[in-house]
Amino acid sequence: MSANLRPNPNIIARAVGESTVLVHLQTNRIYELNATGSHIWQLVESGETDADVVRLLSADFAVSAEVAERDFRALLTDLEREGILETAP
């Protein structure tokens, strides 16, 4: 995982169809991830390496590794900025 990022323990995640709803218990903010974001969330939560996430996204969504990496990094940046992902100790 990038820079040892992991889900914040104050986040509750629930799959709803192809989406994932995230609730930040400290801020009471609710986030919804689309199918791609949900897939990334599941891979990050399971502890996959960055390279594995990019490889799996590329294969599962039939996109180039460059597109998969760009989308993966963009979501990680957003989730870290919102406090949904945090750096592991």
PyMOL Python script that loads the backbone (N, CA, C, O; Angstrom):
from pymol import cmd

cmd.read_pdbstr("""\
ATOM      1  N   MET A   1       0.846  -1.167   0.000  1.00  0.00           N
ATOM      2  CA  MET A   1       0.000   0.000   0.000  1.00  0.00           C
ATOM      3  C   MET A   1       0.898   1.239   0.000  1.00  0.00           C
ATOM      4  O   MET A   1       1.988   1.224   0.573  1.00  0.00           O
ATOM      5  N   SER A   2       0.444   2.283  -0.631  1.00  0.00           N
ATOM      6  CA  SER A   2       1.234   3.483  -0.776  1.00  0.00           C
ATOM      7  C   SER A   2       1.554   4.114   0.574  1.00  0.00           C
ATOM      8  O   SER A   2       0.657   4.379   1.375  1.00  0.00           O
ATOM      9  N   ALA A   3       2.834   4.352   0.817  1.00  0.00           N
ATOM     10  CA  ALA A   3       3.280   5.029   2.042  1.00  0.00           C
ATOM     11  C   ALA A   3       2.651   4.422   3.288  1.00  0.00           C
ATOM     12  O   ALA A   3       2.363   5.135   4.249  1.00  0.00           O
ATOM     13  N   ASN A   4       2.438   3.130   3.280  1.00  0.00           N
ATOM     14  CA  ASN A   4       1.835   2.424   4.410  1.00  0.00           C
ATOM     15  C   ASN A   4       0.475   2.990   4.800  1.00  0.00           C
ATOM     16  O   ASN A   4       0.161   3.100   5.986  1.00  0.00           O
ATOM     17  N   LEU A   5      -0.320   3.344   3.819  1.00  0.00           N
ATOM     18  CA  LEU A   5      -1.660   3.840   4.103  1.00  0.00           C
ATOM     19  C   LEU A   5      -2.579   2.684   4.455  1.00  0.00           C
ATOM     20  O   LEU A   5      -2.467   1.582   3.918  1.00  0.00           O
ATOM     21  N   ARG A   6      -3.489   2.971   5.372  1.00  0.00           N
ATOM     22  CA  ARG A   6      -4.477   1.966   5.773  1.00  0.00           C
ATOM     23  C   ARG A   6      -5.783   2.703   6.084  1.00  0.00           C
ATOM     24  O   ARG A   6      -5.773   3.907   6.337  1.00  0.00           O
ATOM     25  N   PRO A   7      -6.902   1.982   6.065  1.00  0.00           N
ATOM     26  CA  PRO A   7      -8.165   2.632   6.420  1.00  0.00           C
ATOM     27  C   PRO A   7      -8.128   3.146   7.858  1.00  0.00           C
ATOM     28  O   PRO A   7      -7.650   2.459   8.761  1.00  0.00           O
ATOM     29  N   ASN A   8      -8.628   4.341   8.056  1.00  0.00           N
ATOM     30  CA  ASN A   8      -8.766   4.922   9.387  1.00  0.00           C
ATOM     31  C   ASN A   8      -9.719   4.024  10.186  1.00  0.00           C
ATOM     32  O   ASN A   8     -10.783   3.677   9.675  1.00  0.00           O
ATOM     33  N   PRO A   9      -9.377   3.640  11.411  1.00  0.00           N
ATOM     34  CA  PRO A   9     -10.260   2.771  12.192  1.00  0.00           C
ATOM     35  C   PRO A   9     -11.601   3.427  12.545  1.00  0.00           C
ATOM     36  O   PRO A   9     -12.513   2.743  13.008  1.00  0.00           O
ATOM     37  N   ASN A  10     -11.731   4.733  12.334  1.00  0.00           N
ATOM     38  CA  ASN A  10     -12.988   5.431  12.606  1.00  0.00           C
ATOM     39  C   ASN A  10     -13.896   5.494  11.382  1.00  0.00           C
ATOM     40  O   ASN A  10     -14.836   6.289  11.336  1.00  0.00           O
ATOM     41  N   ILE A  11     -13.608   4.653  10.396  1.00  0.00           N
ATOM     42  CA  ILE A  11     -14.412   4.588   9.178  1.00  0.00           C
ATOM     43  C   ILE A  11     -15.203   3.289   9.176  1.00  0.00           C
ATOM     44  O   ILE A  11     -14.663   2.213   9.431  1.00  0.00           O
ATOM     45  N   ILE A  12     -16.484   3.411   8.886  1.00  0.00           N
ATOM     46  CA  ILE A  12     -17.320   2.231   8.680  1.00  0.00           C
ATOM     47  C   ILE A  12     -17.622   2.172   7.192  1.00  0.00           C
ATOM     48  O   ILE A  12     -18.061   3.159   6.602  1.00  0.00           O
ATOM     49  N   ALA A  13     -17.387   1.021   6.589  1.00  0.00           N
ATOM     50  CA  ALA A  13     -17.620   0.841   5.155  1.00  0.00           C
ATOM     51  C   ALA A  13     -18.686  -0.225   4.947  1.00  0.00           C
ATOM     52  O   ALA A  13     -18.655  -1.281   5.577  1.00  0.00           O
ATOM     53  N   ARG A  14     -19.633   0.065   4.052  1.00  0.00           N
ATOM     54  CA  ARG A  14     -20.689  -0.889   3.715  1.00  0.00           C
ATOM     55  C   ARG A  14     -20.890  -0.893   2.208  1.00  0.00           C
ATOM     56  O   ARG A  14     -21.028   0.158   1.583  1.00  0.00           O
ATOM     57  N   ALA A  15     -20.906  -2.084   1.637  1.00  0.00           N
ATOM     58  CA  ALA A  15     -21.203  -2.234   0.216  1.00  0.00           C
ATOM     59  C   ALA A  15     -22.696  -2.047   0.012  1.00  0.00           C
ATOM     60  O   ALA A  15     -23.515  -2.603   0.744  1.00  0.00           O
ATOM     61  N   VAL A  16     -23.035  -1.254  -0.998  1.00  0.00           N
ATOM     62  CA  VAL A  16     -24.431  -1.024  -1.370  1.00  0.00           C
ATOM     63  C   VAL A  16     -24.484  -1.173  -2.891  1.00  0.00           C
ATOM     64  O   VAL A  16     -24.170  -0.242  -3.633  1.00  0.00           O
ATOM     65  N   GLY A  17     -24.888  -2.360  -3.336  1.00  0.00           N
ATOM     66  CA  GLY A  17     -24.833  -2.636  -4.771  1.00  0.00           C
ATOM     67  C   GLY A  17     -23.386  -2.636  -5.219  1.00  0.00           C
ATOM     68  O   GLY A  17     -22.546  -3.313  -4.627  1.00  0.00           O
ATOM     69  N   GLU A  18     -23.090  -1.869  -6.277  1.00  0.00           N
ATOM     70  CA  GLU A  18     -21.713  -1.770  -6.763  1.00  0.00           C
ATOM     71  C   GLU A  18     -20.945  -0.652  -6.073  1.00  0.00           C
ATOM     72  O   GLU A  18     -19.743  -0.499  -6.290  1.00  0.00           O
ATOM     73  N   SER A  19     -21.619   0.120  -5.254  1.00  0.00           N
ATOM     74  CA  SER A  19     -20.997   1.236  -4.547  1.00  0.00           C
ATOM     75  C   SER A  19     -20.577   0.817  -3.141  1.00  0.00           C
ATOM     76  O   SER A  19     -20.990  -0.228  -2.638  1.00  0.00           O
ATOM     77  N   THR A  20     -19.762   1.641  -2.528  1.00  0.00           N
ATOM     78  CA  THR A  20     -19.414   1.481  -1.114  1.00  0.00           C
ATOM     79  C   THR A  20     -19.676   2.803  -0.429  1.00  0.00           C
ATOM     80  O   THR A  20     -19.251   3.857  -0.904  1.00  0.00           O
ATOM     81  N   VAL A  21     -20.380   2.743   0.693  1.00  0.00           N
ATOM     82  CA  VAL A  21     -20.654   3.935   1.496  1.00  0.00           C
ATOM     83  C   VAL A  21     -19.692   3.913   2.673  1.00  0.00           C
ATOM     84  O   VAL A  21     -19.580   2.917   3.388  1.00  0.00           O
ATOM     85  N   LEU A  22     -19.000   5.031   2.859  1.00  0.00           N
ATOM     86  CA  LEU A  22     -18.048   5.184   3.956  1.00  0.00           C
ATOM     87  C   LEU A  22     -18.595   6.236   4.909  1.00  0.00           C
ATOM     88  O   LEU A  22     -19.000   7.315   4.478  1.00  0.00           O
ATOM     89  N   VAL A  23     -18.609   5.929   6.192  1.00  0.00           N
ATOM     90  CA  VAL A  23     -19.036   6.887   7.206  1.00  0.00           C
ATOM     91  C   VAL A  23     -17.848   7.154   8.123  1.00  0.00           C
ATOM     92  O   VAL A  23     -17.298   6.237   8.733  1.00  0.00           O
ATOM     93  N   HIS A  24     -17.466   8.415   8.208  1.00  0.00           N
ATOM     94  CA  HIS A  24     -16.372   8.824   9.091  1.00  0.00           C
ATOM     95  C   HIS A  24     -17.001   9.157  10.441  1.00  0.00           C
ATOM     96  O   HIS A  24     -17.675  10.179  10.571  1.00  0.00           O
ATOM     97  N   LEU A  25     -16.793   8.320  11.429  1.00  0.00           N
ATOM     98  CA  LEU A  25     -17.461   8.462  12.726  1.00  0.00           C
ATOM     99  C   LEU A  25     -17.056   9.718  13.488  1.00  0.00           C
ATOM    100  O   LEU A  25     -17.836  10.221  14.296  1.00  0.00           O
ATOM    101  N   GLN A  26     -15.861  10.231  13.251  1.00  0.00           N
ATOM    102  CA  GLN A  26     -15.420  11.427  13.970  1.00  0.00           C
ATOM    103  C   GLN A  26     -16.007  12.709  13.387  1.00  0.00           C
ATOM    104  O   GLN A  26     -16.227  13.680  14.111  1.00  0.00           O
ATOM    105  N   THR A  27     -16.258  12.712  12.088  1.00  0.00           N
ATOM    106  CA  THR A  27     -16.765  13.927  11.443  1.00  0.00           C
ATOM    107  C   THR A  27     -18.229  13.807  11.033  1.00  0.00           C
ATOM    108  O   THR A  27     -18.850  14.797  10.646  1.00  0.00           O
ATOM    109  N   ASN A  28     -18.781  12.599  11.115  1.00  0.00           N
ATOM    110  CA  ASN A  28     -20.143  12.311  10.659  1.00  0.00           C
ATOM    111  C   ASN A  28     -20.330  12.582   9.169  1.00  0.00           C
ATOM    112  O   ASN A  28     -21.455  12.772   8.708  1.00  0.00           O
ATOM    113  N   ARG A  29     -19.251  12.600   8.429  1.00  0.00           N
ATOM    114  CA  ARG A  29     -19.338  12.792   6.979  1.00  0.00           C
ATOM    115  C   ARG A  29     -19.538  11.439   6.319  1.00  0.00           C
ATOM    116  O   ARG A  29     -19.021  10.422   6.781  1.00  0.00           O
ATOM    117  N   ILE A  30     -20.289  11.444   5.240  1.00  0.00           N
ATOM    118  CA  ILE A  30     -20.588  10.234   4.482  1.00  0.00           C
ATOM    119  C   ILE A  30     -20.021  10.390   3.080  1.00  0.00           C
ATOM    120  O   ILE A  30     -20.160  11.441   2.455  1.00  0.00           O
ATOM    121  N   TYR A  31     -19.386   9.342   2.599  1.00  0.00           N
ATOM    122  CA  TYR A  31     -18.779   9.326   1.271  1.00  0.00           C
ATOM    123  C   TYR A  31     -19.319   8.116   0.521  1.00  0.00           C
ATOM    124  O   TYR A  31     -19.611   7.082   1.121  1.00  0.00           O
ATOM    125  N   GLU A  32     -19.447   8.253  -0.787  1.00  0.00           N
ATOM    126  CA  GLU A  32     -19.870   7.126  -1.604  1.00  0.00           C
ATOM    127  C   GLU A  32     -18.839   6.903  -2.694  1.00  0.00           C
ATOM    128  O   GLU A  32     -18.491   7.820  -3.437  1.00  0.00           O
ATOM    129  N   LEU A  33     -18.358   5.673  -2.780  1.00  0.00           N
ATOM    130  CA  LEU A  33     -17.407   5.291  -3.821  1.00  0.00           C
ATOM    131  C   LEU A  33     -18.158   4.568  -4.929  1.00  0.00           C
ATOM    132  O   LEU A  33     -19.011   3.725  -4.653  1.00  0.00           O
ATOM    133  N   ASN A  34     -17.847   4.891  -6.177  1.00  0.00           N
ATOM    134  CA  ASN A  34     -18.444   4.182  -7.297  1.00  0.00           C
ATOM    135  C   ASN A  34     -17.835   2.781  -7.408  1.00  0.00           C
ATOM    136  O   ASN A  34     -17.052   2.381  -6.547  1.00  0.00           O
ATOM    137  N   ALA A  35     -18.181   2.044  -8.443  1.00  0.00           N
ATOM    138  CA  ALA A  35     -17.707   0.661  -8.593  1.00  0.00           C
ATOM    139  C   ALA A  35     -16.180   0.581  -8.605  1.00  0.00           C
ATOM    140  O   ALA A  35     -15.600  -0.306  -7.978  1.00  0.00           O
ATOM    141  N   THR A  36     -15.534   1.497  -9.311  1.00  0.00           N
ATOM    142  CA  THR A  36     -14.066   1.489  -9.361  1.00  0.00           C
ATOM    143  C   THR A  36     -13.482   1.818  -7.995  1.00  0.00           C
ATOM    144  O   THR A  36     -12.576   1.133  -7.521  1.00  0.00           O
ATOM    145  N   GLY A  37     -13.998   2.862  -7.363  1.00  0.00           N
ATOM    146  CA  GLY A  37     -13.532   3.241  -6.027  1.00  0.00           C
ATOM    147  C   GLY A  37     -13.770   2.134  -5.015  1.00  0.00           C
ATOM    148  O   GLY A  37     -12.939   1.899  -4.138  1.00  0.00           O
ATOM    149  N   SER A  38     -14.904   1.455  -5.135  1.00  0.00           N
ATOM    150  CA  SER A  38     -15.217   0.336  -4.234  1.00  0.00           C
ATOM    151  C   SER A  38     -14.210  -0.790  -4.387  1.00  0.00           C
ATOM    152  O   SER A  38     -13.761  -1.387  -3.408  1.00  0.00           O
ATOM    153  N   HIS A  39     -13.866  -1.067  -5.636  1.00  0.00           N
ATOM    154  CA  HIS A  39     -12.890  -2.132  -5.901  1.00  0.00           C
ATOM    155  C   HIS A  39     -11.532  -1.749  -5.304  1.00  0.00           C
ATOM    156  O   HIS A  39     -10.862  -2.575  -4.684  1.00  0.00           O
ATOM    157  N   ILE A  40     -11.139  -0.500  -5.497  1.00  0.00           N
ATOM    158  CA  ILE A  40      -9.870  -0.025  -4.932  1.00  0.00           C
ATOM    159  C   ILE A  40      -9.921  -0.120  -3.409  1.00  0.00           C
ATOM    160  O   ILE A  40      -8.961  -0.578  -2.789  1.00  0.00           O
ATOM    161  N   TRP A  41     -11.026   0.307  -2.801  1.00  0.00           N
ATOM    162  CA  TRP A  41     -11.173   0.248  -1.345  1.00  0.00           C
ATOM    163  C   TRP A  41     -10.977  -1.177  -0.846  1.00  0.00           C
ATOM    164  O   TRP A  41     -10.256  -1.399   0.128  1.00  0.00           O
ATOM    165  N   GLN A  42     -11.607  -2.138  -1.499  1.00  0.00           N
ATOM    166  CA  GLN A  42     -11.495  -3.538  -1.090  1.00  0.00           C
ATOM    167  C   GLN A  42     -10.054  -4.024  -1.191  1.00  0.00           C
ATOM    168  O   GLN A  42      -9.577  -4.742  -0.312  1.00  0.00           O
ATOM    169  N   LEU A  43      -9.363  -3.639  -2.252  1.00  0.00           N
ATOM    170  CA  LEU A  43      -7.976  -4.064  -2.429  1.00  0.00           C
ATOM    171  C   LEU A  43      -7.065  -3.431  -1.378  1.00  0.00           C
ATOM    172  O   LEU A  43      -6.196  -4.101  -0.821  1.00  0.00           O
ATOM    173  N   VAL A  44      -7.265  -2.146  -1.110  1.00  0.00           N
ATOM    174  CA  VAL A  44      -6.458  -1.456  -0.089  1.00  0.00           C
ATOM    175  C   VAL A  44      -6.733  -2.064   1.285  1.00  0.00           C
ATOM    176  O   VAL A  44      -5.812  -2.320   2.060  1.00  0.00           O
ATOM    177  N   GLU A  45      -8.017  -2.289   1.573  1.00  0.00           N
ATOM    178  CA  GLU A  45      -8.403  -2.866   2.864  1.00  0.00           C
ATOM    179  C   GLU A  45      -7.784  -4.248   3.068  1.00  0.00           C
ATOM    180  O   GLU A  45      -7.455  -4.622   4.194  1.00  0.00           O
ATOM    181  N   SER A  46      -7.627  -5.001   1.990  1.00  0.00           N
ATOM    182  CA  SER A  46      -7.073  -6.352   2.100  1.00  0.00           C
ATOM    183  C   SER A  46      -5.542  -6.355   2.178  1.00  0.00           C
ATOM    184  O   SER A  46      -4.928  -7.406   2.364  1.00  0.00           O
ATOM    185  N   GLY A  47      -4.923  -5.156   2.033  1.00  0.00           N
ATOM    186  CA  GLY A  47      -3.477  -5.061   2.190  1.00  0.00           C
ATOM    187  C   GLY A  47      -2.676  -5.299   0.924  1.00  0.00           C
ATOM    188  O   GLY A  47      -1.468  -5.522   0.995  1.00  0.00           O
ATOM    189  N   GLU A  48      -3.329  -5.256  -0.245  1.00  0.00           N
ATOM    190  CA  GLU A  48      -2.610  -5.444  -1.508  1.00  0.00           C
ATOM    191  C   GLU A  48      -1.550  -4.364  -1.676  1.00  0.00           C
ATOM    192  O   GLU A  48      -1.715  -3.240  -1.202  1.00  0.00           O
ATOM    193  N   THR A  49      -0.472  -4.710  -2.349  1.00  0.00           N
ATOM    194  CA  THR A  49       0.567  -3.727  -2.646  1.00  0.00           C
ATOM    195  C   THR A  49       0.086  -2.800  -3.753  1.00  0.00           C
ATOM    196  O   THR A  49      -0.854  -3.123  -4.479  1.00  0.00           O
ATOM    197  N   ASP A  50       0.733  -1.649  -3.877  1.00  0.00           N
ATOM    198  CA  ASP A  50       0.386  -0.714  -4.952  1.00  0.00           C
ATOM    199  C   ASP A  50       0.453  -1.395  -6.309  1.00  0.00           C
ATOM    200  O   ASP A  50      -0.456  -1.259  -7.128  1.00  0.00           O
ATOM    201  N   ALA A  51       1.522  -2.120  -6.538  1.00  0.00           N
ATOM    202  CA  ALA A  51       1.705  -2.786  -7.839  1.00  0.00           C
ATOM    203  C   ALA A  51       0.584  -3.782  -8.106  1.00  0.00           C
ATOM    204  O   ALA A  51       0.092  -3.878  -9.230  1.00  0.00           O
ATOM    205  N   ASP A  52       0.178  -4.520  -7.080  1.00  0.00           N
ATOM    206  CA  ASP A  52      -0.913  -5.481  -7.253  1.00  0.00           C
ATOM    207  C   ASP A  52      -2.235  -4.774  -7.526  1.00  0.00           C
ATOM    208  O   ASP A  52      -3.019  -5.226  -8.361  1.00  0.00           O
ATOM    209  N   VAL A  53      -2.489  -3.670  -6.831  1.00  0.00           N
ATOM    210  CA  VAL A  53      -3.733  -2.923  -7.056  1.00  0.00           C
ATOM    211  C   VAL A  53      -3.781  -2.441  -8.501  1.00  0.00           C
ATOM    212  O   VAL A  53      -4.800  -2.601  -9.173  1.00  0.00           O
ATOM    213  N   VAL A  54      -2.700  -1.859  -8.980  1.00  0.00           N
ATOM    214  CA  VAL A  54      -2.654  -1.349 -10.356  1.00  0.00           C
ATOM    215  C   VAL A  54      -2.842  -2.490 -11.345  1.00  0.00           C
ATOM    216  O   VAL A  54      -3.603  -2.356 -12.303  1.00  0.00           O
ATOM    217  N   ARG A  55      -2.169  -3.593 -11.129  1.00  0.00           N
ATOM    218  CA  ARG A  55      -2.286  -4.749 -12.022  1.00  0.00           C
ATOM    219  C   ARG A  55      -3.721  -5.268 -12.052  1.00  0.00           C
ATOM    220  O   ARG A  55      -4.265  -5.533 -13.124  1.00  0.00           O
ATOM    221  N   LEU A  56      -4.331  -5.413 -10.883  1.00  0.00           N
ATOM    222  CA  LEU A  56      -5.700  -5.932 -10.806  1.00  0.00           C
ATOM    223  C   LEU A  56      -6.708  -4.951 -11.421  1.00  0.00           C
ATOM    224  O   LEU A  56      -7.628  -5.371 -12.123  1.00  0.00           O
ATOM    225  N   LEU A  57      -6.542  -3.669 -11.167  1.00  0.00           N
ATOM    226  CA  LEU A  57      -7.433  -2.681 -11.771  1.00  0.00           C
ATOM    227  C   LEU A  57      -7.329  -2.701 -13.288  1.00  0.00           C
ATOM    228  O   LEU A  57      -8.336  -2.655 -13.995  1.00  0.00           O
ATOM    229  N   SER A  58      -6.104  -2.769 -13.774  1.00  0.00           N
ATOM    230  CA  SER A  58      -5.882  -2.800 -15.207  1.00  0.00           C
ATOM    231  C   SER A  58      -6.581  -4.001 -15.838  1.00  0.00           C
ATOM    232  O   SER A  58      -7.225  -3.874 -16.879  1.00  0.00           O
ATOM    233  N   ALA A  59      -6.453  -5.155 -15.212  1.00  0.00           N
ATOM    234  CA  ALA A  59      -7.081  -6.373 -15.744  1.00  0.00           C
ATOM    235  C   ALA A  59      -8.599  -6.350 -15.567  1.00  0.00           C
ATOM    236  O   ALA A  59      -9.332  -6.674 -16.502  1.00  0.00           O
ATOM    237  N   ASP A  60      -9.072  -5.976 -14.398  1.00  0.00           N
ATOM    238  CA  ASP A  60     -10.503  -6.039 -14.103  1.00  0.00           C
ATOM    239  C   ASP A  60     -11.327  -5.016 -14.885  1.00  0.00           C
ATOM    240  O   ASP A  60     -12.485  -5.272 -15.214  1.00  0.00           O
ATOM    241  N   PHE A  61     -10.729  -3.853 -15.185  1.00  0.00           N
ATOM    242  CA  PHE A  61     -11.464  -2.811 -15.890  1.00  0.00           C
ATOM    243  C   PHE A  61     -10.982  -2.613 -17.321  1.00  0.00           C
ATOM    244  O   PHE A  61     -11.426  -1.693 -18.007  1.00  0.00           O
ATOM    245  N   ALA A  62     -10.071  -3.479 -17.774  1.00  0.00           N
ATOM    246  CA  ALA A  62      -9.564  -3.445 -19.149  1.00  0.00           C
ATOM    247  C   ALA A  62      -9.049  -2.055 -19.539  1.00  0.00           C
ATOM    248  O   ALA A  62      -9.415  -1.503 -20.577  1.00  0.00           O
ATOM    249  N   VAL A  63      -8.192  -1.509 -18.676  1.00  0.00           N
ATOM    250  CA  VAL A  63      -7.552  -0.220 -18.956  1.00  0.00           C
ATOM    251  C   VAL A  63      -6.046  -0.414 -18.877  1.00  0.00           C
ATOM    252  O   VAL A  63      -5.567  -1.417 -18.347  1.00  0.00           O
ATOM    253  N   SER A  64      -5.308   0.544 -19.404  1.00  0.00           N
ATOM    254  CA  SER A  64      -3.854   0.455 -19.346  1.00  0.00           C
ATOM    255  C   SER A  64      -3.372   0.609 -17.908  1.00  0.00           C
ATOM    256  O   SER A  64      -4.082   1.136 -17.052  1.00  0.00           O
ATOM    257  N   ALA A  65      -2.167   0.143 -17.664  1.00  0.00           N
ATOM    258  CA  ALA A  65      -1.570   0.278 -16.333  1.00  0.00           C
ATOM    259  C   ALA A  65      -1.431   1.752 -15.964  1.00  0.00           C
ATOM    260  O   ALA A  65      -1.558   2.112 -14.794  1.00  0.00           O
ATOM    261  N   GLU A  66      -1.169   2.610 -16.957  1.00  0.00           N
ATOM    262  CA  GLU A  66      -1.018   4.036 -16.694  1.00  0.00           C
ATOM    263  C   GLU A  66      -2.338   4.646 -16.207  1.00  0.00           C
ATOM    264  O   GLU A  66      -2.347   5.430 -15.258  1.00  0.00           O
ATOM    265  N   VAL A  67      -3.442   4.289 -16.852  1.00  0.00           N
ATOM    266  CA  VAL A  67      -4.756   4.796 -16.440  1.00  0.00           C
ATOM    267  C   VAL A  67      -5.105   4.258 -15.054  1.00  0.00           C
ATOM    268  O   VAL A  67      -5.583   5.003 -14.198  1.00  0.00           O
ATOM    269  N   ALA A  68      -4.866   2.963 -14.833  1.00  0.00           N
ATOM    270  CA  ALA A  68      -5.159   2.353 -13.535  1.00  0.00           C
ATOM    271  C   ALA A  68      -4.352   3.032 -12.430  1.00  0.00           C
ATOM    272  O   ALA A  68      -4.886   3.324 -11.360  1.00  0.00           O
ATOM    273  N   GLU A  69      -3.075   3.282 -12.685  1.00  0.00           N
ATOM    274  CA  GLU A  69      -2.225   3.936 -11.681  1.00  0.00           C
ATOM    275  C   GLU A  69      -2.695   5.360 -11.406  1.00  0.00           C
ATOM    276  O   GLU A  69      -2.753   5.775 -10.249  1.00  0.00           O
ATOM    277  N   ARG A  70      -3.026   6.103 -12.435  1.00  0.00           N
ATOM    278  CA  ARG A  70      -3.487   7.491 -12.269  1.00  0.00           C
ATOM    279  C   ARG A  70      -4.758   7.534 -11.417  1.00  0.00           C
ATOM    280  O   ARG A  70      -4.860   8.328 -10.481  1.00  0.00           O
ATOM    281  N   ASP A  71      -5.727   6.674 -11.750  1.00  0.00           N
ATOM    282  CA  ASP A  71      -6.986   6.662 -11.000  1.00  0.00           C
ATOM    283  C   ASP A  71      -6.775   6.207  -9.559  1.00  0.00           C
ATOM    284  O   ASP A  71      -7.378   6.754  -8.636  1.00  0.00           O
ATOM    285  N   PHE A  72      -5.921   5.209  -9.369  1.00  0.00           N
ATOM    286  CA  PHE A  72      -5.598   4.705  -8.033  1.00  0.00           C
ATOM    287  C   PHE A  72      -4.967   5.806  -7.184  1.00  0.00           C
ATOM    288  O   PHE A  72      -5.383   6.033  -6.048  1.00  0.00           O
ATOM    289  N   ARG A  73      -3.978   6.480  -7.727  1.00  0.00           N
ATOM    290  CA  ARG A  73      -3.287   7.550  -6.976  1.00  0.00           C
ATOM    291  C   ARG A  73      -4.241   8.701  -6.659  1.00  0.00           C
ATOM    292  O   ARG A  73      -4.191   9.264  -5.565  1.00  0.00           O
ATOM    293  N   ALA A  74      -5.106   9.052  -7.606  1.00  0.00           N
ATOM    294  CA  ALA A  74      -6.048  10.150  -7.386  1.00  0.00           C
ATOM    295  C   ALA A  74      -6.993   9.819  -6.232  1.00  0.00           C
ATOM    296  O   ALA A  74      -7.244  10.664  -5.373  1.00  0.00           O
ATOM    297  N   LEU A  75      -7.515   8.592  -6.211  1.00  0.00           N
ATOM    298  CA  LEU A  75      -8.419   8.217  -5.126  1.00  0.00           C
ATOM    299  C   LEU A  75      -7.681   8.170  -3.792  1.00  0.00           C
ATOM    300  O   LEU A  75      -8.206   8.645  -2.785  1.00  0.00           O
ATOM    301  N   LEU A  76      -6.480   7.610  -3.765  1.00  0.00           N
ATOM    302  CA  LEU A  76      -5.709   7.571  -2.512  1.00  0.00           C
ATOM    303  C   LEU A  76      -5.480   8.973  -1.968  1.00  0.00           C
ATOM    304  O   LEU A  76      -5.609   9.204  -0.766  1.00  0.00           O
ATOM    305  N   THR A  77      -5.143   9.900  -2.843  1.00  0.00           N
ATOM    306  CA  THR A  77      -4.914  11.288  -2.424  1.00  0.00           C
ATOM    307  C   THR A  77      -6.175  11.873  -1.809  1.00  0.00           C
ATOM    308  O   THR A  77      -6.120  12.497  -0.750  1.00  0.00           O
ATOM    309  N   ASP A  78      -7.321  11.672  -2.474  1.00  0.00           N
ATOM    310  CA  ASP A  78      -8.591  12.187  -1.959  1.00  0.00           C
ATOM    311  C   ASP A  78      -8.946  11.565  -0.605  1.00  0.00           C
ATOM    312  O   ASP A  78      -9.353  12.268   0.320  1.00  0.00           O
ATOM    313  N   LEU A  79      -8.789  10.249  -0.498  1.00  0.00           N
ATOM    314  CA  LEU A  79      -9.150   9.558   0.749  1.00  0.00           C
ATOM    315  C   LEU A  79      -8.233   9.947   1.902  1.00  0.00           C
ATOM    316  O   LEU A  79      -8.676  10.063   3.045  1.00  0.00           O
ATOM    317  N   GLU A  80      -6.977  10.146   1.602  1.00  0.00           N
ATOM    318  CA  GLU A  80      -6.049  10.571   2.665  1.00  0.00           C
ATOM    319  C   GLU A  80      -6.370  12.009   3.096  1.00  0.00           C
ATOM    320  O   GLU A  80      -6.355  12.311   4.289  1.00  0.00           O
ATOM    321  N   ARG A  81      -6.656  12.889   2.147  1.00  0.00           N
ATOM    322  CA  ARG A  81      -6.996  14.274   2.476  1.00  0.00           C
ATOM    323  C   ARG A  81      -8.245  14.348   3.362  1.00  0.00           C
ATOM    324  O   ARG A  81      -8.331  15.215   4.231  1.00  0.00           O
ATOM    325  N   GLU A  82      -9.200  13.458   3.153  1.00  0.00           N
ATOM    326  CA  GLU A  82     -10.438  13.433   3.940  1.00  0.00           C
ATOM    327  C   GLU A  82     -10.295  12.680   5.260  1.00  0.00           C
ATOM    328  O   GLU A  82     -11.237  12.625   6.051  1.00  0.00           O
ATOM    329  N   GLY A  83      -9.120  12.101   5.497  1.00  0.00           N
ATOM    330  CA  GLY A  83      -8.899  11.364   6.745  1.00  0.00           C
ATOM    331  C   GLY A  83      -9.485   9.963   6.732  1.00  0.00           C
ATOM    332  O   GLY A  83      -9.627   9.335   7.781  1.00  0.00           O
ATOM    333  N   ILE A  84      -9.823   9.475   5.551  1.00  0.00           N
ATOM    334  CA  ILE A  84     -10.391   8.124   5.426  1.00  0.00           C
ATOM    335  C   ILE A  84      -9.279   7.090   5.421  1.00  0.00           C
ATOM    336  O   ILE A  84      -9.446   5.984   5.934  1.00  0.00           O
ATOM    337  N   LEU A  85      -8.154   7.452   4.846  1.00  0.00           N
ATOM    338  CA  LEU A  85      -6.950   6.632   4.925  1.00  0.00           C
ATOM    339  C   LEU A  85      -5.951   7.380   5.781  1.00  0.00           C
ATOM    340  O   LEU A  85      -5.932   8.611   5.797  1.00  0.00           O
ATOM    341  N   GLU A  86      -5.120   6.635   6.493  1.00  0.00           N
ATOM    342  CA  GLU A  86      -4.093   7.247   7.331  1.00  0.00           C
ATOM    343  C   GLU A  86      -2.817   6.440   7.202  1.00  0.00           C
ATOM    344  O   GLU A  86      -2.832   5.288   6.769  1.00  0.00           O
ATOM    345  N   THR A  87      -1.712   7.063   7.586  1.00  0.00           N
ATOM    346  CA  THR A  87      -0.421   6.390   7.555  1.00  0.00           C
ATOM    347  C   THR A  87      -0.339   5.423   8.725  1.00  0.00           C
ATOM    348  O   THR A  87      -0.593   5.791   9.872  1.00  0.00           O
ATOM    349  N   ALA A  88       0.016   4.193   8.423  1.00  0.00           N
ATOM    350  CA  ALA A  88       0.154   3.183   9.478  1.00  0.00           C
ATOM    351  C   ALA A  88       1.364   3.512  10.349  1.00  0.00           C
ATOM    352  O   ALA A  88       2.365   4.027   9.851  1.00  0.00           O
ATOM    353  N   PRO A  89       1.277   3.216  11.649  1.00  0.00           N
ATOM    354  CA  PRO A  89       2.414   3.495  12.542  1.00  0.00           C
ATOM    355  C   PRO A  89       3.598   2.588  12.228  1.00  0.00           C
ATOM    356  O   PRO A  89       4.638   2.683  12.878  1.00  0.00           O
TER     357      PRO A  89
END
""", "prot")
cmd.dss("prot")
cmd.show_as("cartoon", "prot")
cmd.util.cbc("prot")
cmd.orient("prot")
